[in-house]
Amino acid sequence: MKIAEVGAVMTTDVVTAAPGTPLGDVIRALGEHRVGGLPVTDEEDRVIGVISTSDLTRPRPVRRRTRTAGDVMSAPAVVVGARATVTEASWLMTGHGVARLPVVDDEERLVGIVTRAGLLQAVPRTDGAIERAVRRDVLGPALRLTPRALAVTVEDGVVTLTGRLERRSEVDVAVRAAGGLDGVVAVVDQLSYGVDDTRPRPPGVEAEESVART
């Protein structure tokens, strides 16, 4: 199935600030545009930081004067490429604990912004639909297992895989395949395996196995 790219769901009308923008102007911009945060960009439209409402209320050292956007912004900024998938953007948001991501082009210049709400609208899959997709598209085609061979639970887009597979390499396949499905935010790996076929074999083992098979 085709997974949407961030560039197709981002908002291109982005409210920004410069490092020297007074904090009063930043606060007014957030209120007027009803947004919870905004990117801070340099003269070449490259994102150097992000300001959220939490940054404005974060305690600061008394000795430091916080008068501009550059004083309170979180840096370096967590950004996502316009060609990334919405699933990859969701992973970034979850991993960094942010609710929005500035979107950049191939030259790292700001082209838009994407929020968690926007991603959920772009991928309106319920947890039940994601579970069915994992059983249908991962356990069968990727692992050649029956749909009930593993325990699959999904909560808020987070897939948990539990059970035992024959080889360790199959665990990696399962996690990657599930993580690539539309709507999956993250994959929790609780799988075990019987044989670790990813480790180098000691010298002579392959020859012994070949003799045994004959």
BELDA-V54067 format. One record per run of one state. SS is the DSSP state (H for helix, E for strand, - for the rest). FROM is the first residue (numbers start at 1). TO is the last residue. If there is no record, write none. Layout:
ss/from/to
SS/FROM/TO
SS/FROM/TO
This chain:
ss/from/to
-/1/4
E/5/5
H/6/9
-/10/10
E/11/11
-/12/15
E/16/18
-/19/21
E/22/22
H/23/33
-/34/36
E/37/41
-/42/45
E/46/52
H/53/57
-/58/67
E/68/68
H/69/72
-/73/73
E/74/74
-/75/78
E/79/81
-/82/84
E/85/85
H/86/96
-/97/99
E/100/104
-/105/108
E/109/115
H/116/122
-/123/126
H/127/140
-/141/150
E/151/155
-/156/157
E/158/167
H/168/179
-/180/185
E/186/195
-/196/204
H/205/213
-/214/214
